[in-house]
Amino acid sequence: VTLLISAYNEEAVIEDKMLNSLSLNYPKDLLEIIVVSDGSTDRTNEIVTQHINKGIRLRYYEGRVGKSACLNKAVPLVLGEIIVFSDANSKYNKDAIRKLVGHFSDETIGFVTGGTKYIAESDNGIANSIGLYSKIEQLTKALETKISSPVGADGAIFAIRKSLYQPLKEYDINDLVIPLNIIKQGFRGIYEPEAFCVEKTSKGANGEFNRQVRITNRTIRAIVNNRELLNPFKHGIFSFQLISHKVCKLLVPYFLILLFFTNILLIRGEFLYTVALSGQIAIYLLSWLGYRGYSLNGLSKLINISHTFINVNSAILLGWIKYIQGKKYTTWGSVR
């Protein structure tokens, strides 16, 4: 097994990641640990090299070419039959790799994804609302596993067969495109809930907003480039999952706009539509309170969830605009 850790200017967290990786419950002679540094200019490379005598390797690529381009260079050089992709700030539970790798005894399995648990960097409610979103995502992946394959993987913790890796485009979102490429090769994926990592959330909503804009832009591009998977006559139930999980999510901002204005047209004194419109306005008002940093007794949780929901969907809408404008994301800075 090769553990591939992607990093860019991660001097604040890379030491903890090295120690965490070395403490994993997996035979040392069967685990290769490689840090892929994408043009890091801080002390990231220096800190990693301090652990070379413990078996950790550094792959440093100059020029800030982006995560996907770095993976294209690093993957062909790894020794492992199984590759586990990770981020520098993701701390694995001790048995994570064992839980991921165990499923590859089934020859039909091409990838296995774990999940991320979030803890608050600061007491601002963001962690709870992001945590709720994450739990819904993980539940969805678990149910998708029962009928076909999860749509995408958790970029901080997922494993694939090295033989199934196909080179990525520099703008590809790796934790979606890699699984889609594996599905197209006739293999399937599964979600393993006992393989998880822990991450801290960003300190503010702005970091999450920018992350969602980038993810949306790259997800739209990934679906367009892999649109053959939307054909249910060829890919069966997985096509339905891809549409319902990813495509419909990307359309939510448009549904919200349509819902609001059709609700206004339908109101005409009807009680049901009056209640529906009042509910929509209440959610937008609660979101605004969250944006302004207000916290009302008994409503703080609802404010945080409403704010995160509207914040994420506003980011999705902006992601669409960036895509239509031709914007491509290949590199980015950590919001940590």
C-alpha positions as CSV (number, residue, x, y, z in Angstrom):
1,V,0.0,0.0,0.0
2,T,1.2,3.5,-0.8
3,L,-0.2,6.4,1.2
4,L,0.0,9.5,-1.0
5,I,-0.2,12.8,1.0
6,S,-0.8,15.9,-1.1
7,A,0.7,19.1,0.4
8,Y,1.2,22.8,-0.4
9,N,2.7,25.1,2.2
10,E,1.5,22.9,5.1
11,E,4.2,23.6,7.7
12,A,1.6,24.2,10.4
13,V,0.2,20.6,10.1
14,I,2.6,18.4,8.3
15,E,4.6,17.3,11.4
16,D,1.4,16.0,13.0
17,K,0.5,14.3,9.7
18,M,3.9,12.5,9.6
19,L,3.5,11.3,13.2
20,N,-0.1,10.2,12.5
21,S,0.9,8.3,9.3
22,L,3.8,6.5,11.1
23,S,1.5,5.4,13.9
24,L,-1.1,3.6,11.6
25,N,-1.9,0.0,12.4
26,Y,-0.5,-1.5,9.2
27,P,2.7,-3.6,8.6
28,K,5.6,-1.1,8.1
29,D,7.2,-3.3,5.4
30,L,4.0,-3.2,3.4
31,L,3.3,0.6,3.7
32,E,5.0,3.2,1.6
33,I,4.4,6.8,2.7
34,I,5.0,9.6,0.2
35,V,4.4,13.3,0.6
36,V,3.7,15.0,-2.8
37,S,4.7,18.7,-2.4
38,D,3.3,21.0,-5.0
39,G,5.9,23.8,-5.1
40,S,5.8,24.4,-1.4
41,T,7.7,27.5,-0.4
42,D,7.5,27.3,3.4
43,R,9.1,24.7,5.7
44,T,6.9,21.8,4.5
45,N,9.7,20.0,2.5
46,E,12.2,20.6,5.3
47,I,9.9,19.0,7.9
48,V,9.2,16.0,5.7
49,T,12.9,15.3,5.1
50,Q,13.4,15.1,8.8
51,H,11.4,11.8,8.7
52,I,13.1,10.2,5.7
53,N,15.1,7.8,8.0
54,K,11.7,6.6,9.2
55,G,10.7,5.5,5.7
56,I,8.8,8.6,4.5
57,R,9.6,9.9,1.0
58,L,9.2,13.3,-0.5
59,R,8.2,14.0,-4.1
60,Y,8.7,17.7,-4.7
61,Y,7.5,19.3,-7.9
62,E,8.5,22.8,-8.7
63,G,6.4,25.5,-10.3
64,R,3.0,25.0,-8.5
65,V,1.4,22.8,-11.1
66,G,-1.6,21.8,-9.1
67,K,-2.6,18.7,-7.2
68,S,-3.9,16.7,-10.2
69,A,-0.7,17.3,-12.2
70,C,1.4,16.3,-9.2
71,L,-0.6,13.0,-8.9
72,N,0.0,12.2,-12.6
73,K,3.7,12.5,-11.9
74,A,3.8,10.7,-8.6
75,V,1.4,7.7,-9.1
76,P,3.5,5.9,-11.8
77,L,6.5,5.9,-9.4
78,V,4.7,4.3,-6.3
79,L,5.4,0.8,-5.2
80,G,1.9,0.0,-3.8
81,E,-0.7,-2.1,-5.6
82,I,-3.2,-0.1,-3.6
83,I,-2.9,3.7,-3.4
84,V,-4.5,5.7,-0.5
85,F,-5.0,9.4,-1.2
86,S,-4.8,11.8,1.7
87,D,-4.5,15.5,2.6
88,A,-1.9,17.0,4.9
89,N,-4.4,18.1,7.5
90,S,-6.3,14.8,7.7
91,K,-5.6,12.6,10.8
92,Y,-6.5,9.0,10.2
93,N,-7.8,6.6,12.8
94,K,-5.3,3.8,13.5
95,D,-7.1,1.1,11.5
96,A,-8.2,3.3,8.6
97,I,-5.9,1.7,6.0
98,R,-6.7,-1.8,7.1
99,K,-10.4,-1.1,6.8
100,L,-9.9,0.4,3.3
101,V,-7.6,-2.2,1.9
102,G,-9.5,-5.2,3.2
103,H,-12.3,-4.7,0.6
104,F,-9.9,-5.2,-2.3
105,S,-10.1,-9.0,-1.8
106,D,-13.2,-8.6,-3.9
107,E,-11.9,-8.3,-7.5
108,T,-14.9,-6.2,-8.5
109,I,-14.0,-3.4,-6.2
110,G,-12.0,-0.6,-7.8
111,F,-12.1,2.0,-5.1
112,V,-13.0,2.4,-1.4
113,T,-13.8,5.6,0.3
114,G,-13.8,6.6,4.0
115,G,-15.2,9.7,5.6
116,T,-14.2,12.9,7.4
117,K,-15.2,14.0,10.8
118,Y,-15.0,17.7,11.5
119,I,-14.0,19.6,14.7
120,A,-14.4,23.3,15.2
121,E,-11.4,25.6,14.7
122,S,-13.4,28.3,16.5
123,D,-16.7,28.4,18.2
124,N,-18.7,29.9,15.3
125,G,-21.3,27.2,14.5
126,I,-19.7,26.4,11.2
127,A,-18.4,23.0,12.3
128,N,-21.8,21.8,13.4
129,S,-23.5,22.8,10.1
130,I,-20.7,21.4,8.0
131,G,-20.7,18.3,10.2
132,L,-24.4,17.8,9.5
133,Y,-23.8,18.2,5.7
134,S,-20.9,15.7,6.0
135,K,-23.2,13.2,7.8
136,I,-25.8,13.5,5.0
137,E,-23.1,12.9,2.4
138,Q,-21.8,9.8,4.2
139,L,-25.3,8.4,4.7
140,T,-25.9,8.9,0.9
141,K,-22.6,7.1,0.1
142,A,-23.6,4.2,2.4
143,L,-26.9,3.8,0.7
144,E,-25.4,4.2,-2.8
145,T,-23.0,1.3,-1.8
146,K,-26.0,-0.9,-1.2
147,I,-27.3,-0.6,-4.7
148,S,-24.3,0.3,-6.9
149,S,-21.3,2.5,-6.1
150,P,-20.8,5.8,-4.3
151,V,-20.8,8.8,-6.6
152,G,-17.3,10.2,-5.9
153,A,-15.0,9.7,-2.9
154,D,-13.8,11.7,0.1
155,G,-10.6,13.3,-1.2
156,A,-9.0,13.1,2.3
157,I,-9.4,9.3,2.6
158,F,-9.9,7.0,-0.3
159,A,-8.1,4.1,-1.9
160,I,-7.9,2.7,-5.4
161,R,-6.1,-0.1,-7.3
162,K,-3.0,1.5,-8.9
163,S,-3.7,-0.4,-12.1
164,L,-7.0,1.5,-12.6
165,Y,-5.5,5.0,-12.3
166,Q,-5.8,7.1,-15.4
167,P,-4.0,10.4,-15.9
168,L,-6.0,13.5,-14.8
169,K,-6.4,16.8,-16.6
170,E,-4.8,19.6,-14.6
171,Y,-8.3,21.0,-13.7
172,D,-9.9,17.7,-12.7
173,I,-11.3,17.3,-9.2
174,N,-9.5,14.1,-8.3
175,D,-11.9,12.6,-5.7
176,L,-14.7,12.7,-8.3
177,V,-12.9,12.0,-11.6
178,I,-10.8,9.1,-10.4
179,P,-13.9,7.2,-9.1
180,L,-15.8,8.0,-12.4
181,N,-12.8,6.7,-14.4
182,I,-12.9,3.5,-12.4
183,I,-16.6,3.1,-12.9
184,K,-16.1,3.4,-16.6
185,Q,-13.6,0.6,-16.5
186,G,-16.3,-1.7,-15.2
187,F,-15.4,-1.8,-11.5
188,R,-17.4,-0.5,-8.6
189,G,-16.7,1.4,-5.3
190,I,-17.9,1.1,-1.8
191,Y,-18.1,3.3,1.3
192,E,-16.3,2.1,4.5
193,P,-17.6,4.0,7.6
194,E,-15.0,2.6,9.9
195,A,-12.2,4.2,7.9
196,F,-12.3,7.9,8.8
197,C,-10.1,10.9,9.4
198,V,-10.5,14.0,11.5
199,E,-10.1,17.6,10.2
200,K,-10.5,21.1,11.6
201,T,-13.0,23.4,9.8
202,S,-11.9,26.7,8.4
203,K,-12.1,29.6,10.8
204,G,-14.8,31.5,8.9
205,A,-17.6,31.1,6.4
206,N,-15.5,32.9,3.7
207,G,-13.1,30.0,3.4
208,E,-15.9,27.5,3.0
209,F,-17.6,29.7,0.4
210,N,-14.5,29.9,-1.7
211,R,-14.0,26.2,-1.4
212,Q,-17.5,25.5,-2.6
213,V,-17.2,27.8,-5.6
214,R,-14.0,25.9,-6.6
215,I,-15.6,22.5,-6.1
216,T,-18.7,23.5,-8.0
217,N,-16.7,24.7,-11.0
218,R,-14.6,21.6,-11.1
219,T,-17.6,19.3,-10.5
220,I,-19.6,20.8,-13.4
221,R,-16.5,20.3,-15.7
222,A,-16.1,16.7,-14.5
223,I,-19.7,15.8,-15.2
224,V,-19.6,17.4,-18.6
225,N,-16.4,15.6,-19.5
226,N,-17.9,12.3,-18.3
227,R,-21.4,12.8,-19.5
228,E,-21.5,9.3,-21.0
229,L,-22.1,8.1,-17.4
230,L,-25.5,9.9,-17.5
231,N,-26.8,7.3,-19.9
232,P,-28.9,4.8,-17.9
233,F,-29.1,2.4,-20.8
234,K,-25.4,1.9,-20.5
235,H,-24.6,2.5,-16.8
236,G,-28.0,1.6,-15.2
237,I,-28.6,2.7,-11.6
238,F,-25.3,4.5,-11.4
239,S,-26.6,7.0,-13.9
240,F,-29.6,7.7,-11.7
241,Q,-27.2,8.2,-8.7
242,L,-25.0,10.5,-10.6
243,I,-27.9,12.7,-11.6
244,S,-29.7,12.7,-8.2
245,H,-26.5,13.1,-6.1
246,K,-24.5,15.5,-8.2
247,V,-26.5,17.1,-11.0
248,C,-29.6,17.9,-8.9
249,K,-27.3,19.3,-6.2
250,L,-25.8,21.7,-8.8
251,L,-29.3,22.8,-9.8
252,V,-30.6,23.6,-6.3
253,P,-29.8,27.4,-6.6
254,Y,-32.0,27.5,-9.7
255,F,-34.7,25.6,-8.0
256,L,-34.6,28.0,-5.1
257,I,-35.0,31.0,-7.4
258,L,-37.8,29.3,-9.3
259,L,-39.5,28.3,-6.0
260,F,-39.4,31.8,-4.6
261,F,-40.9,33.6,-7.6
262,T,-43.5,31.0,-8.5
263,N,-44.6,31.0,-4.9
264,I,-45.2,34.8,-5.2
265,L,-47.3,34.2,-8.3
266,L,-49.3,31.5,-6.7
267,I,-50.0,33.3,-3.4
268,R,-53.3,35.1,-4.2
269,G,-54.5,34.9,-0.6
270,E,-54.1,31.1,-0.5
271,F,-53.1,30.1,3.0
272,L,-50.8,27.2,2.0
273,Y,-48.8,29.4,-0.4
274,T,-48.6,32.2,2.2
275,V,-47.1,29.8,4.7
276,A,-44.6,28.4,2.1
277,L,-43.5,31.9,1.2
278,S,-43.2,32.9,4.8
279,G,-41.0,29.9,5.5
280,Q,-38.7,30.8,2.6
281,I,-38.4,34.4,3.8
282,A,-37.7,33.1,7.3
283,I,-34.8,30.9,6.1
284,Y,-33.3,33.8,4.2
285,L,-33.7,36.1,7.2
286,L,-32.0,33.5,9.5
287,S,-29.2,33.1,6.9
288,W,-28.7,36.9,7.0
289,L,-28.5,36.9,10.8
290,G,-25.9,34.2,10.5
291,Y,-24.0,36.2,8.0
292,R,-24.0,39.2,10.3
293,G,-22.8,37.0,13.2
294,Y,-26.0,37.3,15.3
295,S,-26.9,34.5,17.6
296,L,-30.4,34.3,19.2
297,N,-31.2,32.1,22.2
298,G,-32.9,29.0,21.0
299,L,-32.3,29.8,17.3
300,S,-28.5,29.6,17.0
301,K,-28.5,26.1,15.5
302,L,-31.2,26.9,13.0
303,I,-29.4,30.2,12.1
304,N,-26.1,28.3,11.5
305,I,-27.8,25.6,9.4
306,S,-29.8,28.2,7.3
307,H,-26.7,30.3,6.8
308,T,-24.6,27.3,5.7
309,F,-27.4,26.1,3.3
310,I,-27.7,29.5,1.6
311,N,-24.0,30.2,1.7
312,V,-23.2,26.9,0.0
313,N,-25.9,27.4,-2.7
314,S,-24.8,30.9,-3.3
315,A,-21.3,29.5,-3.9
316,I,-22.7,26.9,-6.3
317,L,-24.4,29.7,-8.3
318,L,-21.1,31.6,-8.4
319,G,-19.4,28.4,-9.4
320,W,-21.7,28.1,-12.4
321,I,-21.0,31.7,-13.4
322,K,-17.2,31.0,-13.2
323,Y,-17.7,27.9,-15.3
324,I,-19.7,29.7,-18.0
325,Q,-17.0,32.4,-18.0
326,G,-14.4,29.6,-18.7
327,K,-12.6,29.8,-15.4
328,K,-10.5,26.7,-14.6
329,Y,-9.1,25.9,-11.1
330,T,-5.8,24.0,-11.1
331,T,-4.2,25.3,-7.9
332,W,-5.5,26.9,-4.7
333,G,-4.3,27.9,-1.3
334,S,-5.5,26.2,1.9
335,V,-8.1,28.1,3.9
336,R,-6.6,26.8,7.1
